[in-house]
Amino acid sequence: MTILSGTARLAGITGWPVGHSRSPRLHGFWLERHGIDGAYLPLPIEPADFPAAIRGLMLAGFAGVNVTIPHKLAAFAVCDEVEPSARRAGAVNTMVFRDGRITGSNTDGWGFLANLRAHRVDPAAGPALILGGGGSARAVAAVLLDLGVPVSIANRTRSRAESLARELPGLQVVEWNARDDALPDNALLINTTPLGMAGQPPLRIDLDRARPWLTVADIVYVPLETPLLAAARARRINCVDGLGMLLHQAVPGFRAWFGTEPTVDDALRRFVAADLLPA
């Protein structure tokens, strides 16, 4: 049993709903590993209550929160300061409360790059094709463009892809129906759509047209082995699953809230992955 003191450090994740999040399990592992007097809590907050609730958490002594759907954009308005990572990503996913002020950042892109590197993939090695046009697509595109990587994006709704391209100079738009034709020109294929997620139809793309040096990355982590990754492995294409992005993007927040640099390792991955397995 964990017993908190009156000076325990508190953080959490807010969304609506938030019960699906694996972040409490992830941060709880680190808290126990490091023997920290603290807790990381799921915080379901309705959208209309978000600004008042965030200020209330700060006044109640929380060190900060992670932010998930549907609050990532609303978090901008609540923050007193927004770091460049969040401005480039177009969303806030990490909030730090300090001295009565709220600072917002976005760690999704950082987590994506860290996950690639953990799999010995150099994100700057070649052109990238991103599938999807949501917040994760923007965060990933932004960090790759900042590395000087040529990036193309294909989204089922072209207008959404064009909007991202206007906000991120250098981003090229590919027609969704032309994604198979674009594949051979890229060294990295990244799925940021929900296609392939549990309960969703699989993503369709002709991997037989891939070059031998292609790496396929899927940010979906339920299931760990998406149909896209299974198809890639069957063709001996290098694969990176989405769980590592979840783990790595959590590091900066934990460090800021609890004052300890956590480690992403096999023990953590096994612990979080055990909660992803079907019952």
C-alpha positions as CSV (number, residue, x, y, z in Angstrom):
1,M,0.0,0.0,0.0
2,T,1.2,3.5,-0.9
3,I,0.8,6.0,1.9
4,L,1.2,9.7,0.9
5,S,2.5,12.3,3.2
6,G,1.1,15.8,3.6
7,T,3.9,17.1,1.2
8,A,3.3,14.5,-1.5
9,R,3.8,15.7,-5.1
10,L,0.7,15.4,-7.2
11,A,0.2,15.3,-11.0
12,G,-2.3,13.6,-13.3
13,I,-3.9,13.4,-16.7
14,T,-7.0,15.2,-17.7
15,G,-9.4,14.3,-20.6
16,W,-13.0,13.6,-21.2
17,P,-13.2,10.6,-20.9
18,V,-9.8,9.6,-19.4
19,G,-10.4,6.1,-18.1
20,H,-8.7,4.5,-21.1
21,S,-5.4,6.3,-20.4
22,R,-2.4,4.1,-19.6
23,S,-0.5,7.1,-18.2
24,P,-1.4,6.5,-14.5
25,R,0.0,3.0,-14.8
26,L,3.2,4.3,-16.5
27,H,3.8,7.1,-14.0
28,G,2.9,4.9,-11.1
29,F,5.6,2.5,-12.2
30,W,8.2,5.3,-12.1
31,L,6.9,6.6,-8.7
32,E,7.3,3.2,-7.1
33,R,10.6,2.5,-8.7
34,H,12.1,5.8,-7.4
35,G,10.3,5.7,-4.0
36,I,8.8,9.1,-4.6
37,D,6.2,10.5,-2.2
38,G,3.7,11.3,-4.9
39,A,0.8,10.2,-7.0
40,Y,-0.4,10.6,-10.6
41,L,-4.1,10.5,-11.0
42,P,-6.8,10.2,-13.8
43,L,-8.7,13.5,-13.8
44,P,-11.9,13.4,-15.9
45,I,-12.9,17.0,-16.6
46,E,-15.8,18.1,-18.9
47,P,-14.8,20.6,-21.6
48,A,-16.9,23.4,-20.2
49,D,-15.2,23.1,-16.8
50,F,-11.6,22.8,-18.1
51,P,-10.3,26.3,-17.5
52,A,-11.7,26.5,-13.9
53,A,-10.6,23.0,-13.1
54,I,-7.0,23.5,-14.2
55,R,-6.7,26.7,-12.1
56,G,-8.3,24.8,-9.2
57,L,-5.7,21.9,-9.5
58,M,-2.9,24.5,-9.4
59,L,-4.4,26.2,-6.4
60,A,-4.8,22.8,-4.8
61,G,-1.1,22.2,-5.0
62,F,-0.7,20.0,-8.1
63,A,2.6,20.1,-9.8
64,G,1.0,19.8,-13.2
65,V,-0.9,17.6,-15.6
66,N,-0.9,15.9,-18.9
67,V,-3.7,16.9,-21.3
68,T,-5.4,14.5,-23.7
69,I,-8.5,14.6,-26.0
70,P,-10.5,16.9,-26.1
71,H,-8.5,19.5,-24.1
72,K,-5.2,19.9,-26.0
73,L,-6.3,23.0,-27.8
74,A,-8.2,24.5,-24.9
75,A,-5.0,24.2,-22.8
76,F,-3.4,27.0,-24.9
77,A,-5.9,29.6,-23.6
78,V,-5.3,28.5,-20.0
79,C,-1.5,28.6,-20.1
80,D,0.4,31.7,-19.0
81,E,3.3,30.7,-21.2
82,V,3.4,28.3,-24.2
83,E,6.7,26.8,-25.2
84,P,7.8,26.6,-28.9
85,S,7.2,22.8,-28.9
86,A,3.5,23.4,-28.3
87,R,3.2,26.2,-30.8
88,R,4.8,24.1,-33.5
89,A,2.7,21.1,-32.6
90,G,-0.5,23.1,-32.4
91,A,-1.5,21.6,-29.1
92,V,-0.5,21.4,-25.4
93,N,-0.1,17.9,-23.9
94,T,2.0,18.8,-20.8
95,M,1.3,21.6,-18.2
96,V,3.7,22.5,-15.4
97,F,2.4,24.6,-12.5
98,R,5.1,26.7,-10.8
99,D,4.9,30.0,-8.8
100,G,1.3,30.5,-9.7
101,R,1.9,30.2,-13.4
102,I,1.1,27.6,-16.0
103,T,3.6,26.6,-18.7
104,G,2.4,24.4,-21.6
105,S,4.5,22.2,-23.9
106,N,4.1,19.4,-26.3
107,T,6.2,16.2,-25.9
108,D,4.6,14.1,-28.6
109,G,7.2,14.9,-31.2
110,W,10.0,14.5,-28.8
111,G,8.6,11.1,-27.8
112,F,8.3,10.0,-31.4
113,L,11.9,10.8,-32.2
114,A,13.1,9.2,-29.0
115,N,11.2,6.0,-29.9
116,L,12.7,5.9,-33.3
117,R,16.2,6.3,-31.9
118,A,15.5,3.6,-29.3
119,H,14.8,1.3,-32.2
120,R,18.1,2.4,-33.9
121,V,16.3,4.3,-36.6
122,D,17.8,7.7,-37.6
123,P,14.8,10.0,-38.1
124,A,16.9,12.3,-40.3
125,A,18.0,9.5,-42.7
126,G,15.5,10.2,-45.4
127,P,12.1,11.5,-46.6
128,A,9.1,10.7,-44.5
129,L,5.4,10.1,-45.5
130,I,2.9,10.8,-42.8
131,L,-0.6,9.3,-43.0
132,G,-3.2,11.4,-41.1
133,G,-3.9,15.0,-40.5
134,G,-4.7,15.3,-36.7
135,G,-2.7,16.7,-33.8
136,S,-0.3,13.8,-33.7
137,A,0.5,14.2,-37.5
138,R,1.3,17.9,-36.9
139,A,3.5,17.2,-33.9
140,V,5.5,14.5,-35.8
141,A,5.7,16.6,-39.0
142,A,7.0,19.6,-37.0
143,V,9.9,17.8,-35.4
144,L,10.9,16.0,-38.6
145,L,10.8,19.3,-40.5
146,D,12.9,20.9,-37.8
147,L,15.5,18.2,-38.4
148,G,15.6,19.1,-42.1
149,V,13.8,16.0,-43.2
150,P,11.6,16.3,-46.3
151,V,8.1,15.4,-45.2
152,S,4.9,14.6,-47.1
153,I,1.4,14.1,-45.6
154,A,-1.6,12.3,-47.0
155,N,-5.0,12.6,-45.3
156,R,-8.4,11.3,-46.2
157,T,-9.7,14.8,-46.1
158,R,-7.3,16.8,-48.3
159,S,-8.3,20.2,-47.0
160,R,-7.1,19.2,-43.5
161,A,-3.7,18.2,-45.0
162,E,-3.5,21.5,-46.9
163,S,-4.3,23.4,-43.7
164,L,-1.3,21.7,-41.9
165,A,0.9,22.5,-44.9
166,R,0.0,26.2,-44.6
167,E,0.9,26.2,-41.0
168,L,4.1,24.1,-41.4
169,P,6.1,25.6,-44.4
170,G,7.9,22.8,-46.3
171,L,5.3,20.2,-45.7
172,Q,4.1,18.6,-49.0
173,V,0.6,17.3,-49.6
174,V,0.0,13.9,-51.2
175,E,-3.4,12.8,-52.4
176,W,-4.8,10.0,-50.1
177,N,-5.4,7.8,-53.1
178,A,-1.8,8.4,-54.3
179,R,-0.2,7.1,-51.1
180,D,0.9,3.8,-52.8
181,D,2.6,5.8,-55.5
182,A,4.4,8.0,-53.0
183,L,5.7,5.1,-50.9
184,P,8.8,4.2,-52.9
185,D,10.2,7.8,-52.5
186,N,10.3,7.5,-48.7
187,A,12.5,6.0,-46.0
188,L,9.9,6.4,-43.3
189,L,6.2,5.7,-43.3
190,I,4.3,6.9,-40.3
191,N,0.7,6.1,-39.5
192,T,-1.0,8.7,-37.3
193,T,-4.5,7.8,-38.2
194,P,-6.8,5.6,-36.0
195,L,-6.9,3.0,-38.7
196,G,-5.6,-0.3,-37.3
197,M,-6.6,0.6,-33.8
198,A,-8.7,-2.0,-31.9
199,G,-12.3,-1.6,-33.2
200,Q,-11.2,0.3,-36.4
201,P,-10.7,-1.0,-39.9
202,P,-7.1,-1.7,-41.0
203,L,-5.0,0.9,-42.9
204,R,-4.6,-0.1,-46.5
205,I,-1.3,0.6,-48.3
206,D,0.7,-1.4,-50.8
207,L,3.9,-2.3,-48.9
208,D,5.1,-4.4,-51.9
209,R,6.1,-1.1,-53.4
210,A,8.4,-0.2,-50.4
211,R,12.2,0.2,-50.8
212,P,14.4,-2.2,-48.8
213,W,15.4,0.7,-46.5
214,L,11.9,1.6,-45.4
215,T,10.9,1.8,-41.8
216,V,7.2,1.6,-40.9
217,A,6.2,3.4,-37.7
218,D,2.7,3.2,-36.2
219,I,1.7,5.5,-33.3
220,V,-1.2,3.2,-32.5
221,Y,-0.4,0.9,-29.5
222,V,-3.7,-0.9,-29.0
223,P,-3.0,-3.5,-30.4
224,L,0.8,-3.4,-30.2
225,E,1.0,-5.3,-33.5
226,T,-1.3,-3.4,-35.8
227,P,-2.3,-4.9,-39.2
228,L,0.1,-2.4,-40.8
229,L,3.0,-3.6,-38.7
230,A,2.1,-7.3,-39.2
231,A,2.0,-6.7,-43.0
232,A,5.4,-4.9,-42.8
233,R,7.0,-7.7,-40.7
234,A,5.8,-10.3,-43.1
235,R,7.8,-8.5,-45.8
236,R,10.8,-8.1,-43.5
237,I,10.4,-4.3,-43.4
238,N,11.8,-2.6,-40.3
239,C,9.0,-1.7,-37.8
240,V,8.5,0.6,-34.8
241,D,5.3,0.2,-32.7
242,G,3.5,3.0,-30.9
243,L,4.1,2.0,-27.3
244,G,7.6,3.6,-27.1
245,M,6.2,7.0,-28.2
246,L,3.8,6.9,-25.2
247,L,6.6,5.9,-22.8
248,H,9.2,8.5,-24.1
249,Q,6.8,11.4,-24.3
250,A,6.1,11.0,-20.6
251,V,9.7,11.6,-19.5
252,P,9.8,15.4,-19.6
253,G,6.6,15.8,-17.5
254,F,7.6,13.3,-14.9
255,R,11.0,15.1,-14.6
256,A,9.3,18.5,-14.1
257,W,6.7,17.3,-11.7
258,F,8.6,14.9,-9.5
259,G,12.2,16.1,-9.9
260,T,13.6,12.8,-11.1
261,E,14.8,11.7,-14.5
262,P,13.0,8.5,-15.3
263,T,14.2,5.7,-17.6
264,V,12.4,4.0,-20.4
265,D,13.5,0.4,-20.3
266,D,12.3,-3.1,-21.0
267,A,10.9,-3.5,-17.5
268,L,8.7,-0.4,-18.0
269,R,7.6,-1.5,-21.4
270,R,6.6,-5.0,-20.2
271,F,4.7,-3.5,-17.3
272,V,2.7,-1.1,-19.5
273,A,2.3,-3.6,-22.3
274,A,0.8,-6.2,-19.9
275,D,-2.3,-3.9,-19.6
276,L,-2.7,-3.8,-23.3
277,L,-3.2,-7.5,-23.8
278,P,-6.7,-8.8,-24.4
279,A,-8.4,-10.3,-21.4
